Amino acid sequence: MKFSIKHMDPVKRRDACVVAGVFEAGGLTEAARALDEASGGYLSAILRSGDMSGKTGSTVVLHDVPGTSCKRVLLAGLGKEERAVEGKVYRDAVGAVFKALQETGTTEAALFLTTVPIGNRDAAWKVSQAAIIAAESTYRFDRLKTQQDATPTRLREVVLAAASRAEVAESRQALQQGLATAEGISLARDLGNLAPNICTPTYLAEQAKAIARNHRLKAAVVDEKAMEKLGMGALLAVARGSRQPAKLIVLEYWGGTKKQKPVVLVGKGVTFDTGGISLKPAAEMDEMKYDMCGAASVLGTLAAIARIKLPLNVVCIIPTTENMPGGNATKPGDVVTSLSGQTIEILNTDAEGRLILCDALTYAERYDPAVVIDVATLTGACVIALGHVASGLLSNDEELATELLQASTQAADPAWRLPLWDDYQEQLKSNFADVANIGGRAGGTITAACFLSRFTRKYRWAHLDIAGTAWKSGKEKGATGRPVPLLTRFLIDRAGEDRP
């Protein structure tokens, strides 16, 4: 889909479809008012008739509107006019617009929702969000079906309206950032949605190498033999029950200066999680293919910033393995030695994500990082605490936590901070090792992060628990691509780019 930005008159557009916003009780946005005046009150009559409610998410397609040059006018509801249009209302309206456009035969559209004032959001934000939402609306994952979608979208070109000529120049960079973010989201979704017999640790490593080739990144894959020499006993403990060899994937993007310390992203890559000897219930175990969505999201983020050519140094580290109940599998009660030298009593083999992450977090020390952020579908407790709306955020650094929260708000990819107090460390005490890998049911998300914090004392670190946000269950089952928007926005801001 091709995107562009223009300052334009909705009445004179000859597109297949012009999109304008309307409010409840017949209120019109500036673009809709221009169309209404040109048509002799045609739009107002439609609203008065009740054929269009104006509620958020509602749409109606009008054909051959008098006095206009376009084939169709699509009206999109923005809710009550007396309220300031909020970011969520805007996103919902744009989403509804692109869903409606897919159901028409239109090949091109001019979107004037980008000229509607949205709370404290600027034009660049509206443009970048529109690009991301448009790309998401066309996403399909049917590569494993013998018959692909028989009715692909016909929409080929979208022109985003700017309120002034000055806004056109201001929004161009935001459009490119939005498109790059959308590309990263799609990559993360594709990897997450693949069947686990296809997306193995070896496959994930091959895809990482392909990304490196496409974007001229430096790639390395550490195999199990090298892990043993390094002393990655925690990661290898998880891999012992599987016939699929574990990998430690490292991608390096050097877009900044040589003196600039890199941001390190660590993504959990358990390509299938049975729970190991502490076997999970059979129901919905198929969804454990999504346990590598942390890995998928950091790969998607790296691809996005490489496309933008962000002036920043970023290193991506992915520990990847299966967690299987084989005859050689780790048992509850086993004690292993991590790369850091700390010993771990494994009380539950289903708390495996923290085991592979702790060795990767120690490995990150060699890069003398500016900050380290790990991303993981780590705990069911996070789903109970925050549902499927916000990712959990825990950090040992106030400034870093604030940066991530600001990025989450800007990216419309919510995160919520949980405490990381030393009081919770008490739950991880072990009689037989330096630390236990679980701390009981109470505060499970927090104690999991407390475990990881023991391996991050040499640098500024944050942890994103995406167990509730990385995928959807039920009718819309599939990977979401989160938190690619949050991470990409964080890196753009950190690199000093203009903030959409």
PAVEX-376965 format. One line per field, with one value per residue (C-alpha): residue number from 1; residue in three letters; x, y, z. Coordinates in pm, whole numbers. Example, Ala and Ser with C-alpha at 12.3 -4.5 7.8 and 13.67 -1.06 7.14 Angstrom:
<atoms>
num <- (1|2);
residuo <- (ALA|SER);
X <- (1230|1367);
Y <- (-450|-106);
Z <- (780|714);
</atoms>
This chain:
<atoms>
num <- (1|2|3|4|5|6|7|8|9|10|11|12|13|14|15|16|17|18|19|20|21|22|23|24|25|26|27|28|29|30|31|32|33|34|35|36|37|38|39|40|41|42|43|44|45|46|47|48|49|50|51|52|53|54|55|56|57|58|59|60|61|62|63|64|65|66|67|68|69|70|71|72|73|74|75|76|77|78|79|80|81|82|83|84|85|86|87|88|89|90|91|92|93|94|95|96|97|98|99|100|101|102|103|104|105|106|107|108|109|110|111|112|113|114|115|116|117|118|119|120|121|122|123|124|125|126|127|128|129|130|131|132|133|134|135|136|137|138|139|140|141|142|143|144|145|146|147|148|149|150|151|152|153|154|155|156|157|158|159|160|161|162|163|164|165|166|167|168|169|170|171|172|173|174|175|176|177|178|179|180|181|182|183|184|185|186|187|188|189|190|191|192|193|194|195|196|197|198|199|200|201|202|203|204|205|206|207|208|209|210|211|212|213|214|215|216|217|218|219|220|221|222|223|224|225|226|227|228|229|230|231|232|233|234|235|236|237|238|239|240|241|242|243|244|245|246|247|248|249|250|251|252|253|254|255|256|257|258|259|260|261|262|263|264|265|266|267|268|269|270|271|272|273|274|275|276|277|278|279|280|281|282|283|284|285|286|287|288|289|290|291|292|293|294|295|296|297|298|299|300|301|302|303|304|305|306|307|308|309|310|311|312|313|314|315|316|317|318|319|320|321|322|323|324|325|326|327|328|329|330|331|332|333|334|335|336|337|338|339|340|341|342|343|344|345|346|347|348|349|350|351|352|353|354|355|356|357|358|359|360|361|362|363|364|365|366|367|368|369|370|371|372|373|374|375|376|377|378|379|380|381|382|383|384|385|386|387|388|389|390|391|392|393|394|395|396|397|398|399|400|401|402|403|404|405|406|407|408|409|410|411|412|413|414|415|416|417|418|419|420|421|422|423|424|425|426|427|428|429|430|431|432|433|434|435|436|437|438|439|440|441|442|443|444|445|446|447|448|449|450|451|452|453|454|455|456|457|458|459|460|461|462|463|464|465|466|467|468|469|470|471|472|473|474|475|476|477|478|479|480|481|482|483|484|485|486|487|488|489|490|491|492|493|494|495|496|497|498|499|500);
residuo <- (MET|LYS|PHE|SER|ILE|LYS|HIS|MET|ASP|PRO|VAL|LYS|ARG|ARG|ASP|ALA|CYS|VAL|VAL|ALA|GLY|VAL|PHE|GLU|ALA|GLY|GLY|LEU|THR|GLU|ALA|ALA|ARG|ALA|LEU|ASP|GLU|ALA|SER|GLY|GLY|TYR|LEU|SER|ALA|ILE|LEU|ARG|SER|GLY|ASP|MET|SER|GLY|LYS|THR|GLY|SER|THR|VAL|VAL|LEU|HIS|ASP|VAL|PRO|GLY|THR|SER|CYS|LYS|ARG|VAL|LEU|LEU|ALA|GLY|LEU|GLY|LYS|GLU|GLU|ARG|ALA|VAL|GLU|GLY|LYS|VAL|TYR|ARG|ASP|ALA|VAL|GLY|ALA|VAL|PHE|LYS|ALA|LEU|GLN|GLU|THR|GLY|THR|THR|GLU|ALA|ALA|LEU|PHE|LEU|THR|THR|VAL|PRO|ILE|GLY|ASN|ARG|ASP|ALA|ALA|TRP|LYS|VAL|SER|GLN|ALA|ALA|ILE|ILE|ALA|ALA|GLU|SER|THR|TYR|ARG|PHE|ASP|ARG|LEU|LYS|THR|GLN|GLN|ASP|ALA|THR|PRO|THR|ARG|LEU|ARG|GLU|VAL|VAL|LEU|ALA|ALA|ALA|SER|ARG|ALA|GLU|VAL|ALA|GLU|SER|ARG|GLN|ALA|LEU|GLN|GLN|GLY|LEU|ALA|THR|ALA|GLU|GLY|ILE|SER|LEU|ALA|ARG|ASP|LEU|GLY|ASN|LEU|ALA|PRO|ASN|ILE|CYS|THR|PRO|THR|TYR|LEU|ALA|GLU|GLN|ALA|LYS|ALA|ILE|ALA|ARG|ASN|HIS|ARG|LEU|LYS|ALA|ALA|VAL|VAL|ASP|GLU|LYS|ALA|MET|GLU|LYS|LEU|GLY|MET|GLY|ALA|LEU|LEU|ALA|VAL|ALA|ARG|GLY|SER|ARG|GLN|PRO|ALA|LYS|LEU|ILE|VAL|LEU|GLU|TYR|TRP|GLY|GLY|THR|LYS|LYS|GLN|LYS|PRO|VAL|VAL|LEU|VAL|GLY|LYS|GLY|VAL|THR|PHE|ASP|THR|GLY|GLY|ILE|SER|LEU|LYS|PRO|ALA|ALA|GLU|MET|ASP|GLU|MET|LYS|TYR|ASP|MET|CYS|GLY|ALA|ALA|SER|VAL|LEU|GLY|THR|LEU|ALA|ALA|ILE|ALA|ARG|ILE|LYS|LEU|PRO|LEU|ASN|VAL|VAL|CYS|ILE|ILE|PRO|THR|THR|GLU|ASN|MET|PRO|GLY|GLY|ASN|ALA|THR|LYS|PRO|GLY|ASP|VAL|VAL|THR|SER|LEU|SER|GLY|GLN|THR|ILE|GLU|ILE|LEU|ASN|THR|ASP|ALA|GLU|GLY|ARG|LEU|ILE|LEU|CYS|ASP|ALA|LEU|THR|TYR|ALA|GLU|ARG|TYR|ASP|PRO|ALA|VAL|VAL|ILE|ASP|VAL|ALA|THR|LEU|THR|GLY|ALA|CYS|VAL|ILE|ALA|LEU|GLY|HIS|VAL|ALA|SER|GLY|LEU|LEU|SER|ASN|ASP|GLU|GLU|LEU|ALA|THR|GLU|LEU|LEU|GLN|ALA|SER|THR|GLN|ALA|ALA|ASP|PRO|ALA|TRP|ARG|LEU|PRO|LEU|TRP|ASP|ASP|TYR|GLN|GLU|GLN|LEU|LYS|SER|ASN|PHE|ALA|ASP|VAL|ALA|ASN|ILE|GLY|GLY|ARG|ALA|GLY|GLY|THR|ILE|THR|ALA|ALA|CYS|PHE|LEU|SER|ARG|PHE|THR|ARG|LYS|TYR|ARG|TRP|ALA|HIS|LEU|ASP|ILE|ALA|GLY|THR|ALA|TRP|LYS|SER|GLY|LYS|GLU|LYS|GLY|ALA|THR|GLY|ARG|PRO|VAL|PRO|LEU|LEU|THR|ARG|PHE|LEU|ILE|ASP|ARG|ALA|GLY|GLU|ASP|ARG|PRO);
X <- (0|137|109|156|75|-89|-258|-578|-941|-1184|-1436|-1186|-1043|-1105|-1015|-1223|-1311|-1282|-1297|-1428|-1527|-1867|-1992|-2301|-2604|-2505|-2179|-1935|-1558|-1403|-1362|-1717|-1853|-1682|-1833|-2173|-2171|-2062|-2342|-2615|-2656|-2654|-2438|-2645|-2960|-2802|-2717|-3063|-3223|-3043|-2855|-2530|-2509|-2173|-2076|-1711|-1640|-1952|-1914|-2132|-2036|-2213|-2197|-2203|-2242|-2363|-2108|-1805|-1547|-1494|-1679|-1751|-1759|-1698|-1820|-1652|-1801|-1594|-1837|-1971|-1866|-1862|-1575|-1221|-1141|-901|-624|-818|-1124|-904|-738|-1073|-1217|-919|-942|-1312|-1238|-985|-1212|-1489|-1254|-1156|-1524|-1556|-1403|-1205|-843|-751|-864|-801|-815|-912|-930|-565|-676|-910|-768|-686|-630|-264|-151|20|-11|292|135|-189|-1|220|-74|-282|0|38|-336|-375|-98|-244|-586|-442|-243|-325|-148|-256|77|16|-324|-365|-606|-517|-766|-980|-1075|-756|-794|-809|-690|-357|-306|-384|-336|-324|-450|-247|-416|-151|142|378|237|320|693|658|475|689|937|650|499|825|856|498|551|875|700|419|674|832|491|411|745|686|333|451|713|469|197|416|359|613|730|841|954|1218|1527|1723|1457|1454|1832|1803|1543|1766|2050|1818|1723|2092|2160|1866|1967|2345|2365|2623|2490|2626|2472|2615|2550|2517|2882|2991|2729|2879|3225|3084|2903|2540|2405|2063|1982|2113|1905|1587|1709|1800|1461|1437|1587|1597|1931|1921|2070|2185|2123|2307|2233|2424|2307|2572|2397|2547|2896|3176|3178|2804|2713|2451|2096|2062|1729|1692|1397|1272|1261|1097|959|734|674|520|625|885|853|618|383|115|-252|-339|-609|-479|-123|-107|-81|257|405|369|625|883|697|958|1219|988|926|1293|1362|1072|1200|1550|1415|1208|1494|1723|1470|1455|1837|1821|2144|2178|2367|2140|2224|1961|2022|1782|1813|1598|1503|1209|1098|1014|965|1225|1415|1709|1494|1574|1378|1226|1490|1786|2047|2228|2499|2423|2668|2695|2820|2506|2344|1972|1740|1479|1160|935|1053|764|937|1187|1179|1370|1632|1718|1692|1929|2216|2136|2127|2470|2595|2478|2744|3015|2864|2899|2540|2379|2062|1924|1557|1433|1099|925|593|701|415|47|33|82|-234|-425|-284|-313|-532|-466|-443|-106|232|399|705|961|1297|1597|1625|1372|1478|1466|1123|994|1133|958|627|640|716|427|186|320|305|-45|113|32|260|211|486|491|718|1056|1117|1376|1098|989|1338|1263|1027|1317|1527|1650|1791|2013|2122|2178|1825|1509|1352|1003|870|519|185|181|323|436|516|718|915|998|1143|1321|1487|1607|1725|1991|2160|2136|2321|2597|2377|2048|1774|1403|1180|862|626|410|225|-108|-39|170|-119|-495|-693|-1032|-1182|-904|-627|-288|20|-29|324|338|552|722|550|665|1024|1054|917|1157|1456|1343|1310|1641|1814|1687|1452|1152|876|550);
Y <- (0|338|635|1007|1332|1634|1961|1932|2028|1736|1877|1873|1526|1280|974|660|750|1057|994|1260|1257|1335|1357|1241|1472|1578|1760|1791|1815|2080|1838|1704|2059|2149|1843|1922|2279|2166|1907|2146|1986|1624|1499|1682|1521|1176|1246|1382|1074|852|653|756|773|946|712|612|328|378|429|479|488|739|716|1003|1281|1595|1872|1652|1502|1170|842|777|962|753|914|800|852|1039|1034|1336|1671|1849|1627|1664|1378|1147|931|607|750|854|512|332|557|502|127|129|332|85|-208|-37|44|-324|-409|-171|-192|126|128|469|685|1033|1035|1367|1230|1334|1700|1658|1806|1514|1614|1699|1495|1665|1600|1371|1141|1119|1039|770|604|608|435|167|101|89|-170|-376|-378|-560|-815|-1176|-1494|-1766|-1894|-2237|-2278|-2445|-2169|-1810|-1531|-1520|-1155|-956|-583|-368|-60|38|407|622|999|1143|1501|1773|2081|2308|2294|2331|2011|1818|1861|1804|1475|1307|1168|1048|865|680|593|466|250|109|31|-141|-351|-453|-541|-762|-941|-1008|-1134|-1364|-1525|-1562|-1713|-1978|-2338|-2455|-2743|-2476|-2195|-2386|-2229|-2311|-2147|-1839|-1815|-1842|-1565|-1344|-1397|-1307|-982|-911|-963|-746|-458|-504|-595|-805|-1147|-1431|-1752|-1923|-2299|-2537|-2640|-2278|-2219|-2502|-2345|-2009|-2165|-2096|-2363|-2203|-2177|-2526|-2667|-2565|-2712|-3053|-3216|-3113|-3265|-2918|-2753|-2426|-2110|-1772|-1524|-1192|-911|-584|-256|15|331|564|684|452|610|561|276|44|-18|-394|-566|-919|-1127|-1455|-1713|-2031|-2160|-2408|-2443|-2763|-2668|-2945|-3201|-2952|-3019|-2765|-2866|-2983|-2722|-2433|-2565|-2495|-2126|-2193|-2143|-1774|-1806|-1668|-1340|-1153|-1268|-1184|-833|-742|-873|-666|-361|-403|-435|-118|100|-36|73|419|422|540|706|471|158|-137|-498|-772|-1088|-1382|-1699|-1955|-2314|-2549|-2659|-3028|-3319|-3556|-3827|-3592|-3300|-3092|-3202|-2999|-2986|-2974|-2708|-2542|-2279|-1973|-1778|-1524|-1798|-1785|-2120|-2171|-2429|-2516|-2572|-2555|-2631|-2425|-2112|-2154|-1810|-1650|-1925|-1857|-1481|-1469|-1610|-1373|-1078|-1173|-1211|-851|-720|-765|-478|-226|-123|216|30|-323|-404|-760|-856|-1178|-1361|-1442|-1486|-1574|-1357|-1051|-1141|-1164|-830|-622|-824|-790|-410|-315|-485|-507|-287|-331|-157|-88|265|548|743|439|340|693|687|358|473|792|587|351|645|804|473|384|60|76|-39|-15|-7|-257|-234|-404|-379|-584|-710|-947|-1102|-1291|-1518|-1644|-1784|-2140|-2382|-2544|-2274|-1900|-1846|-2041|-1994|-1931|-1741|-1880|-1753|-1420|-1138|-1379|-1113|-915|-1209|-1320|-974|-986|-1307|-1135|-830|-1045|-1072|-704|-526|-398|-182|7|-242|-274|-576|-591|-878|-916|-1235|-1056|-842|-1049|-1253|-1285|-1601|-1708|-1610|-1358|-1590|-1472|-1268|-892|-768|-583|-425|-335|8|85|-26|149|472|443|406|689|920|807|877|1235|1209|1440|1292|1221);
Z <- (0|-103|134|83|266|103|191|-10|-55|7|-242|-529|-463|-747|-540|-531|-172|52|427|666|1033|1185|1542|1723|1701|1350|1419|1129|1114|890|598|636|654|325|159|308|179|-168|-176|-62|280|157|447|707|567|599|963|1041|887|1139|875|1045|1425|1457|1738|1760|1521|1308|933|628|260|34|-345|-595|-343|-528|-579|-514|-750|-573|-633|-265|64|375|697|1019|1364|1626|1920|2106|1965|2300|2414|2287|2052|2237|2100|2149|1973|1681|1660|1681|1410|1179|1239|1152|836|702|784|588|299|272|217|-77|-421|-372|-482|-337|-49|87|467|629|986|1014|1014|1315|1641|1876|2240|2288|1985|1694|1321|1316|1576|1378|1058|1211|1386|1067|878|1147|1172|793|764|1048|878|577|776|699|804|564|435|589|422|85|-16|61|120|-193|-145|-87|-32|-344|-160|-310|-231|72|83|435|459|631|781|628|388|684|834|518|574|948|900|635|885|1105|808|743|1111|1115|808|952|1280|1091|906|1237|1381|1081|1112|1481|1411|1133|1357|1643|1426|1266|1376|1639|1421|1171|1400|1594|1754|1438|1218|1440|1405|1027|1019|1233|987|700|876|924|553|448|672|677|1043|1220|1322|1535|1667|1974|1971|2267|2260|2289|2561|2764|2736|2844|3138|3042|3272|3319|2948|2879|3166|2985|2654|2793|2731|2365|2053|1901|1980|2171|2023|2150|1868|1863|1615|1621|1466|1474|1357|1616|1692|1804|2149|2199|2432|2282|2394|2441|2378|2513|2388|2534|2256|2388|2058|2238|2610|2742|3093|3092|3372|3545|3254|3161|3124|2772|2715|2504|2516|2142|2235|2390|2043|2133|2410|2168|2110|2313|2062|1772|1905|1944|1592|1461|1646|1509|1154|1206|1329|1057|796|954|971|1329|1454|1752|1850|1933|2015|2011|2218|2189|2398|2217|2294|2339|2687|2658|2906|2756|2937|2979|3093|3400|3710|3991|4262|4023|4094|3801|3773|3561|3346|3629|3864|4079|4152|4094|4248|3985|4183|3876|3523|3384|3514|3233|3072|3357|3333|2971|3021|3318|3110|2823|3065|3197|2839|2775|3017|2752|2551|2836|2759|2812|2913|2881|2822|2827|2672|2766|2783|3135|3381|3381|3692|3470|3278|3607|3725|3406|3170|2799|2788|2941|2948|3287|3341|3617|3639|3859|3716|3756|3449|3222|3354|3288|2933|2860|3008|2800|2489|2565|2587|2270|2081|2207|2330|2703|2984|3359|3618|3904|4212|4231|4603|4790|5018|4739|4715|5037|4843|4627|4912|4871|5126|4863|4614|4586|4458|4374|4032|4171|4469|4503|4369|4551|4339|4068|3809|4062|4200|3844|3779|4116|3999|3680|3873|4041|3702|3606|3886|3659|3436|3404|3323|3259|3212|3001|3079|2767|2863|2840|2534|2291|2152|2145|2216|2089|1754|1683|1799|1684|1764|1812|1740|2073|2210|1879|1877|2232|2175|1838|1984|2280|2048|1818|2116|2257|1929|1943|1647|1625|1837|1656);
</atoms>
